[in-house]
Amino acid sequence: MTKGKRVLISGMGSELGSLVATLLEQEPAVGEMVGLDIDPPRRRLRRAHFHRVDPSDRRKIVGIVRDVDPEVVIHLGVWEPDARANPRDAAQWTASAAIGVLGAAATCPSIEHLVVRSGVSIYGRRRGSATRPDESVTPDPMTPFGRTLLQMEQVAERTQRTADVPMTVLRLAPVVGPHVPSPLGRLLRLPAVPVSALADPAFALVDDQDAAAAIVAAAGRRYDGVVNVASPGAVTAIKAARMGGRIPVPLLGPEWAVARFVTGVFGAPIPPHVLELMHRGGTVDAGHAGDAIGVMPSHSTPEVVQALYEWATVVHLRPSEAVA
Amino acid sequence: MNRLASAGAALHRQFAGTNSVDEWGMDADTVGLTRFFASLRWHTDVVGAAHVPPRGPALLIANRRSFDTTPVLVATTLGGACGRPVRFAGVPDLAPLGPFLRRSGGVIARPDEIAGLLRAGEVAAVWCTSPLLDPRRVGPAPLPYLEVAVELHVPVVPVAVNAAPLGRRARVETAPPIDTSKARGPLATTELAELVRRTIQRLTDEVNPLARLPFL
């Protein structure tokens, strides 16, 4: 990135968006930084200007984007179902934000580069499909979240064609961390974790810090194309549950409906893309990331799971009587 | 006693969640278990296991009859003999058999799946399937997988398997690896396929021309 670039970050209120903004604030090459989201940032930002805006308020979004006239747009406005929003709002907001932010960015005269956050759910796990798809595999989503991501990528492609600038699409493995709102993270932290009795396939995750580092690296590289981002290694649901000392509960067919209801009551609903992950797996070939954006995740998938279970010990401090 | 101790350690790893699972779903403990059961099922002579490269990717191509268990035989015996897992193509994508075979090192038969394994430096095995009515004849080498090997410049290792479906004795013989670093284009791939098929046919014929009858 050359000196003093104007950067627009949509989805700045998410854990990932806030992390990216924090990292970009330390970059001398970044000038003005503006963020949008329905939720406020989860960290204290010193340089960024934040606009709290409803993703369905297209007029307001377009106005903000045109006023900023960004040179780099980092579009993180993707709502995973049952993470920060219910499935209906998540799909609606993701679609509206893509049209508003990317559509407006396409008409900005200064636009030079787009970075778009997508996800590996876009590949789909149809029977007989690739276990570990690379970027050349045609997306064939089987879940509502996967289809939302595909629609969002299609909007991004149209934006790129209109603006005629490089665009880096980052397909992230499920982003998990101790502080990340994630349906998979919540599910794995239940005392008893439902798992498939017939298949316990492997899946990969990515740590939130690694995902943020990949996004920042992509913003500086101007790679034009799709990049899978996933931590090396894999876990299965049973292995992950045991790593956290949880009890894996093997389930068959209709029992999953009961499990989804029960986990939903306990605050950990299982959206279809997580269900797909538990039954069909979710690894990707992320070997291209090193060449394309110059960074690879520093934590392995088992380390990401371990970090998920490591809660800080609560130390109860007694008021000292010696204090005057 | 050693076997009991390692089985206990494997059980402990599974219970504690410290077992290792790779991105294709292979579990080292399940590979060990499958090798143990394969040693009960087959008494195998392995010849030329040193031809499998000790490091880096390699594509093994072996003969097999339709619907037989050659993939497990090759993966367990060659994997045990060369000291590294051999990933075998042809796992059905159907639970519960598919997931169990994936745990043992299997993958579904897709060129992009094999390409991913080879890019990751693994040894993968694919098959020349013999015609159902003429099991003594080695079928054509699978061109899509050879194209992957040529594109990635991965050595190709022909493997001849002599095993009757109902018998206990088996022989797995490996020929020296074929260098693909200078191969280019569809003609080279086709010639490579023919060379592989002829090599396997010669090795199987040399051992026992009658060995491919179902009851021997």
HADDOCK unambig.tbl for C-alpha pairs under 7 A between the chains (distance, minus, plus):
assign (segid A and resid 127 and name CA) (segid B and resid 93 and name CA) 6.14 0.50 0.50
assign (segid A and resid 128 and name CA) (segid B and resid 93 and name CA) 5.80 0.50 0.50
assign (segid A and resid 130 and name CA) (segid B and resid 113 and name CA) 6.02 0.50 0.50
assign (segid A and resid 131 and name CA) (segid B and resid 24 and name CA) 6.52 0.50 0.50
assign (segid A and resid 131 and name CA) (segid B and resid 113 and name CA) 6.89 0.50 0.50
assign (segid A and resid 132 and name CA) (segid B and resid 24 and name CA) 6.94 0.50 0.50
assign (segid A and resid 132 and name CA) (segid B and resid 113 and name CA) 6.98 0.50 0.50
assign (segid A and resid 198 and name CA) (segid B and resid 95 and name CA) 5.67 0.50 0.50
assign (segid A and resid 198 and name CA) (segid B and resid 96 and name CA) 4.90 0.50 0.50
assign (segid A and resid 199 and name CA) (segid B and resid 95 and name CA) 5.99 0.50 0.50
assign (segid A and resid 199 and name CA) (segid B and resid 96 and name CA) 6.09 0.50 0.50
assign (segid A and resid 199 and name CA) (segid B and resid 99 and name CA) 5.43 0.50 0.50
assign (segid A and resid 201 and name CA) (segid B and resid 25 and name CA) 6.09 0.50 0.50
assign (segid A and resid 201 and name CA) (segid B and resid 99 and name CA) 6.82 0.50 0.50
assign (segid A and resid 202 and name CA) (segid B and resid 23 and name CA) 6.20 0.50 0.50
assign (segid A and resid 202 and name CA) (segid B and resid 24 and name CA) 6.76 0.50 0.50
assign (segid A and resid 202 and name CA) (segid B and resid 25 and name CA) 5.01 0.50 0.50
assign (segid A and resid 233 and name CA) (segid B and resid 22 and name CA) 5.65 0.50 0.50
assign (segid A and resid 233 and name CA) (segid B and resid 23 and name CA) 5.76 0.50 0.50
assign (segid A and resid 234 and name CA) (segid B and resid 21 and name CA) 6.00 0.50 0.50
assign (segid A and resid 234 and name CA) (segid B and resid 22 and name CA) 5.51 0.50 0.50
assign (segid A and resid 234 and name CA) (segid B and resid 23 and name CA) 5.19 0.50 0.50
assign (segid A and resid 235 and name CA) (segid B and resid 21 and name CA) 6.00 0.50 0.50
assign (segid A and resid 239 and name CA) (segid B and resid 17 and name CA) 4.46 0.50 0.50
assign (segid A and resid 240 and name CA) (segid B and resid 17 and name CA) 6.68 0.50 0.50
assign (segid A and resid 242 and name CA) (segid B and resid 15 and name CA) 6.64 0.50 0.50
assign (segid A and resid 242 and name CA) (segid B and resid 16 and name CA) 5.59 0.50 0.50
assign (segid A and resid 242 and name CA) (segid B and resid 17 and name CA) 4.77 0.50 0.50
assign (segid A and resid 243 and name CA) (segid B and resid 16 and name CA) 6.24 0.50 0.50
assign (segid A and resid 243 and name CA) (segid B and resid 17 and name CA) 4.85 0.50 0.50
assign (segid A and resid 283 and name CA) (segid B and resid 23 and name CA) 5.95 0.50 0.50
